[in-house]
Amino acid sequence: MTNHPNYRVSVEIILKNQNKILLTKRSELASVAPGVWNVPAGKVKFHEIPLEAALREVQEETSMAVPSLTEIHIRTFEGHSASEPIYRLIYTYIADVTEAQLANFRLNDEHSEYVWVSKEEINDIRFDSLLQAFRDILNTKIFNTPS
């Protein structure tokens, strides 16, 4: 049996408002993925199920409480962090965000920027850090266009 000490179950949450999705940029000082654009995301803690983790991550990273999320995809990821391999099982969720929820929006200190992007803007060069597998999810399940 292969041992994968850097294995984690993670969640990522696509927040949608008026046909745009929220992208957040990790702070350059962040210990994990500094300077990387992504959606709110994080690990599932030992005592949580993925849905609970996703709701918690939205609250922690954006200060918004979303009442419900819909699971739209599950995938695996294998990559490298510094010099060691990493392995992830990633649950992807989506939520429509209302104007009332947006009134509470505030990024936490893990992030330095945010932007709401349309399907036309998602391929802008400044978002090159988005993984192709995630772009495929956006194109096929959110924006309904071929990748």
C-alpha positions in Angstrom: 0.0 0.0 0.0 1.3 3.4 -0.9 1.6 6.0 1.9 0.5 9.5 1.1 1.3 11.6 4.2 0.2 14.9 2.5 -3.3 13.7 1.7 -6.2 16.0 2.5 -9.9 16.3 1.7 -10.7 19.9 0.6 -13.6 22.0 -0.5 -13.9 24.9 -3.0 -16.9 27.1 -3.2 -18.1 28.9 -6.3 -20.1 32.0 -5.2 -22.2 33.4 -8.0 -24.0 36.7 -8.3 -25.6 38.1 -11.5 -23.8 35.6 -13.8 -20.4 36.4 -12.3 -18.3 34.3 -9.9 -16.1 35.5 -7.0 -12.4 35.0 -7.4 -10.1 35.7 -4.5 -6.3 36.3 -4.5 -4.3 34.7 -1.7 -2.0 37.2 0.1 1.6 37.2 -0.9 2.3 36.5 2.8 0.0 33.4 3.0 1.7 30.2 4.0 -0.3 28.2 1.4 -0.5 29.2 -2.3 0.7 32.8 -1.9 -0.4 35.1 -4.7 -2.7 32.5 -6.3 -6.2 33.3 -7.6 -8.9 30.9 -6.7 -12.4 30.7 -5.2 -12.9 30.4 -1.4 -11.5 27.0 -0.4 -10.0 25.0 2.4 -9.5 21.7 4.1 -12.2 19.5 5.7 -11.4 19.2 9.4 -11.5 15.7 11.0 -14.9 16.2 12.7 -16.6 17.7 9.6 -18.3 16.5 6.5 -17.4 18.4 3.3 -20.6 20.4 3.3 -20.0 21.7 6.8 -16.4 22.6 5.8 -17.6 24.5 2.8 -20.2 26.5 4.8 -17.4 27.3 7.3 -14.9 28.3 4.7 -17.3 30.8 3.0 -18.0 32.4 6.4 -14.3 32.5 7.4 -13.0 33.8 4.0 -15.9 36.2 3.0 -17.8 36.9 6.2 -21.0 35.9 4.4 -23.4 33.3 5.7 -24.9 31.3 2.8 -27.9 29.2 3.8 -27.3 26.4 1.3 -24.7 25.0 -1.1 -25.1 22.5 -3.9 -22.4 20.0 -4.6 -21.5 20.0 -8.3 -18.3 18.1 -8.6 -15.7 15.8 -6.9 -12.2 15.4 -8.2 -8.7 14.4 -7.2 -5.6 16.5 -7.5 -2.0 15.5 -7.4 0.7 18.2 -7.4 3.6 19.6 -5.5 4.0 22.1 -2.7 7.6 23.3 -2.2 9.5 20.0 -2.6 6.9 17.5 -1.5 4.0 15.9 -3.3 0.4 16.7 -2.3 -2.7 14.7 -2.8 -6.3 16.1 -2.6 -9.8 14.9 -2.9 -11.7 18.1 -3.7 -15.5 18.7 -3.3 -16.8 21.6 -5.4 -19.9 23.5 -4.3 -21.9 26.4 -5.7 -24.2 29.0 -4.1 -26.1 32.0 -5.5 -25.3 35.0 -3.4 -28.0 37.7 -2.8 -27.4 41.4 -2.5 -28.3 41.2 1.2 -25.6 38.6 1.7 -23.1 40.8 -0.3 -23.7 43.6 2.2 -21.7 41.5 4.8 -18.9 40.7 2.3 -15.4 41.2 3.7 -12.2 39.3 2.8 -10.2 37.8 5.6 -6.4 38.4 5.9 -5.5 35.3 3.9 -6.5 37.3 0.8 -5.4 40.6 -0.7 -7.8 41.1 -3.6 -11.1 39.9 -5.0 -13.0 40.3 -8.3 -16.4 39.2 -9.7 -15.7 37.7 -13.1 -17.9 36.7 -16.1 -17.3 33.8 -18.4 -15.6 36.2 -20.8 -13.2 37.5 -18.1 -12.3 34.1 -16.6 -9.6 33.6 -19.3 -7.8 36.9 -18.5 -4.0 36.3 -18.1 -4.1 37.5 -14.5 -6.1 34.4 -13.6 -3.5 32.0 -15.1 -3.1 30.4 -11.6 -6.5 28.8 -11.9 -6.1 25.1 -12.6 -7.3 23.7 -15.9 -9.5 21.2 -14.1 -11.2 24.0 -12.2 -11.6 26.0 -15.5 -13.3 22.9 -17.0 -15.8 22.8 -14.1 -16.6 26.5 -14.6 -17.0 26.1 -18.4 -19.2 23.0 -18.3 -21.2 23.4 -15.1 -21.4 27.1 -14.5 -21.0 29.0 -17.8 -22.3 26.1 -19.9 -19.6 26.5 -22.6 -17.1 23.9 -23.9 -13.7 24.1 -22.3 
